[in-house]
């Protein structure tokens, strides 16, 4: 048996005169119960378990589970290719997948700024519901708080994801071997550029699209094909460059990539060239880096390209014994240069 809970000091009571959330919706009384019972749970639909106890009770299928937690403070809340709701689900699902676990349950907590309209909240809840059902995860428990105007930016979402480990998948960058091949599953940098363009209202036509999506299909295909996965990560904050540096530090190896092989969408490249940005440091939300043994690289590409999500999968580099620089890039003219580790983000508030 699996029971769910939804606690909250955040409520409703939608009438023709009351179309926004007020501080009274966050005080744990009737309006709080109405917000949860009349708006949040119906808005999540089949994605949510229905009990409103103070804790969820979950039968464990095994003795080991994977946990991941994250907070989503993206601005704007709606952007080409997604919104804060789909981002919260896909981001948490992907964190579990690349850690070697099949996502099963999530917690979902809202911090709502006074004045947010019920129309916007309902739209985000519908997005969460669709995305969670597509990913096959259940919203097991949650919480809702309302804060005064100016204390937040419309809506923040916190999640915790719980997944059951795959039997045959235990990715770990400590396992990287010299000659292992580095593969990206699609064009890099799309999410960060999409958020930047939407936030700054840059008039690109068509606007850059985020790659906000679940990586379930390509991960499951790799497992079913029996591919040996040394390491696997979704390239979120800090982009591809940040992951390469993390893996180099974990494995005490040097990771080298080839500039000519790195897939970058035309719109992403155009925006980066115009603004003087580097797509290597721009976040993805539906693209991952995978390391596999050299002898399995071609098979891995074939498997990944069977999925619409990873149909542009490409080998972009390899692992070497440690050199003076932990991460390097071969430029188009054949010169090998170090890639600096990002100190921060080019684009704050991208997730």
N, C-alpha and C positions, 0 to 999 in steps of 0.2 A: 504494500500500500504506500502511496506517496501523497502526502498532504501538503498544501501550500499555505503560506501566510502572506498577508499584505497589511503591514502596519502603517500608520501615518498620522501626522498632525497636518494633514492636508486634504481639503474637502471641496464641496461644491454647493449645489443648490441652484441649478441653472434655471432662471426665469427669463421672461422677455426683457426685464430690466437689468439682469445680472449676466453679463456676457464675458466678464473677465474674472480672474482669480484674485481674491483679496486676502489680507492677513487673517481674516476670520476663517478662511478655508484651511488655515494651518494650525488650528488650536485644538484639534482632537475631538471636537464635538460633533453635532449633527452635520454641519457642513462638510467636515472631514469625511465622515462616513458616506455622505452623498457623493462627494468627489470620487472616492474610491469605488463605491458600489455602482454609481450611475455613469461615470465617465471612464475611469482608468481600466477597471476590469472588463467592461463591455468593449472598450476600445482595443484591448489586447486580444479579445476574442478567444479562439481556440489555443492561442499561444500560452495562455495563463492557466495555471491550476486554480481552483476556485475557492478553497478555504481561506478564511481571513484570521486564522490563529496567529499567535506571535512568533511561530517558528515553523519551518517546513520539516517534515519527517520523510526521509528518503531511504529506501532499502538499497543497500550497497550491493552491486552485482559482483564486486571483487573486493580484495583487501587493499587495493591501491587506487587512488583517484588523483587527477590533476586539477589544480585550482589556478585560476587567473583572475586578477582584478584590474579594473581600469576606470578612469573617469573621462567624460566627454564634455568639453567646454567649447566646442567649435563655434566660430562665428564667421559667416552667417549660418543660421541653423538649417537653411535650405540652400543647396548648391547644385550645379549641374552634375547629375549622376547620383545624387543621394541627398540625405538629410541627417540630422543628428541622431534620429531613431535608427535608421538602417546602419549608420556608422557604428553605433553602440553595439548592435547585435553582431554585425560582420566582424568588427574589430576584435571582440571577445572570442567569437567562434574561431577566427583565424589564429589567435594566440594559442588556443588549445590545440588546434590541428598541428601547427608546426612544432609543438612540444611533444607530439606523439600520442595525442588523446582524441577520442571521438566525443565531441560536445554533446551533453545531455541536458543539463539544467543551467539556469541562470538566475541570479538575483538582479533586481532592477530598482534603483532608487532615484527619485526625482528631487532636485532642488529647484523650486519654481519661484521666479521673481514675481512679486505682487504686480498685477497689471497684465500679465500674459493672458491672451484671449483663449477661451475654451475652443474656439475654432482651430487655432494653431495647435493646441495640445491634442485635440482629437485627430488632426491630420498626422501628427507625429506618432501617436498611439497606433493608428492604422498602419503606418509604415513599419513600426516595430513588430506588429502582429504578422504582417506579410513576411517580413524577413525572418522572423523566428520560426514560422511554420515551414518556410523553404529550407531552413537549416536543420529542421527536425529537433529543435531545442524547446524546452518548456520553461516558462517564467515561473519559478517555484516560490519565490517570496520577494518582497520589496518594501519600500518605504517612501513616504512623500513628505516633503517639508516646503513651507512657503516662507520666503524672506522678504524684507521690505524693499520697496523700489530703490534701485541703485546699489543693492547689495549683491546682485548677480547680473547676468546678461541674458535675461529671458528664461533660460532653462539650462540646467546642468544635469547630466545623467551619470550615475555610478553603477557599474556592473561587477558582478563576480560570476565567473563561469566555472562549471564543474564538468569534467570529462572522464570517460573510462579509457584507460590506456589501450592502444592497439598492441596485439601480441607481438607483432613483427617489426614494430617501429619504435626505436629509441634514439632519435637524433641528438647529437652532442658534438659541438665544434671541437672538443678535446680529441675527438676521434679522427680528425682530418689527417690524411696521409699526403706526402709529396706525390704529385702527378694527379691527384683528384681533380675532377673537372667542376667548374662553377657554372651553373645554369640559372638564368632568370626565366620566369614563366611568361613574361610579357613586357610591354613598354614600361619604362621606369618614369617616376616623377610626376605622374598625372594628377594625383590627388592634391599635392601641395600647390601646383600651378592652378588647378581648378578653384581651390579655396582663395588663393591670392586674387585671381581674376574677379571672382564674385564679390569678395570683400571690398576691393578697391573700385568696383564697377568699371572695369576695363572693357572697352567696347569691342571685344573680339567677336567676329561673326564667321563661323559658329563659335560659341564659347567653349573653352577647354572643358573636357568632361573628367570627373573623378572616376577612378577605377574601383570605387567602393563595391565590393562583392565578396562572397564567401569562396574560400579555396577548397571546399569540401570535395568537389568533383575531381580535380587533379590529384589531390592527396590520396583519395580512395583508389584512383586508377593506378597510382604508383605502388600502393600496397598490394593491390590485386595482381599486378604484374611481377611482384617479387623483387622490385628494384632495391638495391642496397643503398640506403640513404645515410650518409655520414652526418650531415647537418642540414637544417632547414629553418628558414626564418622569413616572416613577412617584413618587407622593407618599409616600415612606417617612419616615425620621426627620425630625422637624420638621414633618411634615404639609404640607398645602396652603400654609400661610403661608410656610414656608421656601422652597418652590419659587417662589412669587410674588416674594419678595424677590430670589432669585438671578436670575430673569429680568429684573426691573426693573433690577438692577445691570448685567447684561450688555447690555441694550438701551438703557439710558439713557432709559427710558420710565416712565410711571406705569401700573400695572395696577389696575383697579377691578373689584370683584366685588359682586354683589347678594345680600344675605343671604337674601332670599325665594326665590332660585333654587338655593341650595346644597343638594344632597341629603344628608340625614343619616338613617340608619336609626333607627327608633323606640327600639330598645334603647340605641344609642349616645347618642342625645340624652338619654334618661332618666338614664343613668349620669353623663353630663357635668353635667346640671342638679343631680343629687343631690350630686356631689362638687365642684362649682364649677369644672369644667374646660371648655375650649373645643375643640370638635372640629376647628377649623381648625389646631390645633397637634398633633393626634393622627395617628399614622402609619397609612398604608394599605400593603397588600402585594399588591394586585391592582387598584388604581385609578390612573389616570393623568390628568394635565392635558395638554390638547392645544390648541395655538394655530393657527388657520387664518384665511385671509382672510375678511372679512365676507361676501363674495358666495358663499362655499362653506360657510358655517356650517350652513345647513339640510340640505344634502346630507350633510355630515359626520355630523350627528345621525341621519339616516335610515340611513346605512351602519352606524354604531356600534350602533344599536338592533336590527340583524339578528343580533347576537351575544348569546348568553345572558350573557356576561361584562359586556357594556356596554349592556344593554337599558334602563338608567336614565340613559343619557348626557344631559347637560343643559348648555345655555349658561349660564355663571354670571357672565360679565363681559366686559370689553373692554380694549384697549390704548389709551392716550392719550399725547399729548405730555407730556413731563416736567412735573410739578407740584412743589409743595413737599414732598409725601409720596410715596415710591416706590410704596407699596401702600395702597389705600384700600378701604373697604367701605361700601356704601349700606345703612343699617339699614332696618328695616321701616317706620319713619316717614319715610323719605326723607333722613335726615341722613347725610352722607358723613363718615366718620371714618378716620383712619390706622390701619393694622394694624402693630403693632410686630413687628420681626423676632425670632424666638425666640433667646434666648441659649443655651439648652440644651434638653434634652428634659423634658417632663412625666413621661415614663415611661422610666427607664433600663432597659437590657437587654431591649429589645423585638425585637431581631433579632441 
